[in-house]
Amino acid sequence: MKVRDIMSSPAITVTLEDAAKYALDLMKEKDVNGTPVVDSNGKLEGMVVKADIYRFLIEPGHIGDCPIDWVMSNDVVSIAPDETVYSANRKLRDKKVTSVPVVEDGVVVGVVSFEDLLDYYLDREC
């Protein structure tokens, strides 16, 4: 099975122009733990997760309207839609992340998360 068969698509994304609080509110609304940060062409710029925003906001003086690049990760692992589910599982495990952007032709087309992988394995057992 391929990543494209289990990924969440279209990806919920934010841009560098968005504030951390906006990203957090969007992730809560869409019930996701992380989202790719993209440029105006959909090219991957980074990744932001709820936990990073929470850790940032609990520090005295940090505010929610800070730029997203203050809280995002720049060193992002991604995966292609035609890679295997096993490859996605290995990347999440090796990098100790909960989700990775799915990138095709340089553009974010989806996200594969721990939950997507868990659903895949649960469906195979039932």
N, C-alpha and C positions, 0 to 999 in steps of 0.2 A: 504494500500500500504506500502511496505517495503522500507527501505533506499537503499537497493541494486537496486531497480527499478529506482531510481532517481539520484544516486551518479555519480560523474565523476570518471571513471576508465579506464585505470590504473591511479593511482595518480601521479601527477607531484611532485617529491620529490628532496630533497637535502640531503647531508650527513654532518657530523661534519667536514669533511675535506674541505668542500667548503667554499669559502669566501662570505661575505655579498654581495658584488657587483655581484658575479656570481648568487646568489639567486635572486637578484633584476632583473638582466638581463633576467634570465629564466622566472620569473613571468611576466615580460613585454612581452616576446616572446610568452608565452603560454596564455596570457590574463587571468591570475588568480591573486587574491589579496593576497593569502597566500599559503604556502606549508608546508607539514610535513617534519621534519628533521628525518632521519632514519639512523640506523647503517647498516653495510654491509649485514645483514640478513633481512633487511626490517622492523626491530623492531622500533617502535616509540620512538624517543629521545626528541622531542620537536616540536614546531611550529613556523614558522617565517612568518610575514606579511609585506607587502610593507611599511605600515605606521611606523612600528618599525624601519625599516632600514633607512627610510627618517629622522625620528627624531634623530637617532644616527648620521647619516652623516652630519647633519647641525651643529653639535657641533664642535667648533674649534679643530683641531688636530685629529679628527676622520677620518679614511680612509676606503675606500671600501674593501681593501684586509684583513680586520680584520676577525678573525674566526667567523663562523656562530653562535657559542655558545655565543658570546658577545651580539647578538641581538635577539636571539630566546627566546621564552617562554618555561620554563620547566614544568610548571603546566598546562598540556594540557588535555582538556576534549575530549574524543573520543566516538565513537558510533559503535555498531555492525551492520553488514549489515542486520540482521533480525529484528532490531528494527523498529518501525513504523515511518512514516513520521511525525506524530504528535510529537513523542518523539524527533526527530531531531529538529523540530521547537522549542520545549520547551527548549532543551539544548542550542541552539543558543541564544534564547531570555534570558534565565536565566543567562547565562554566559557572555552575551553581547559580543559575538564574531560573526564573519561573515562566518566562516567555521570550520568544525571539521573533523579530520581524521576518516576514517572508518577502523576499525581494526578487523581482523578475525584470530583466532589462533595466536595472538600476532604479526601479520604482517599487515602493512598498505596496504589495497586493493583498497582504493578509498578516495574521499573527498566529503562531502556534504556541499554545500555552500548556502548562502542566495539566490543566483541567482537560484540554483537548486530548492529550495523550492518555490521561486516565479514562476518559470516556471511550476512547478507542479500545483500550485493553479490557474494560468492563463489558463492552458490546461483544467482544470476541469470546468472552467466557459464558455469556448468557445465550 
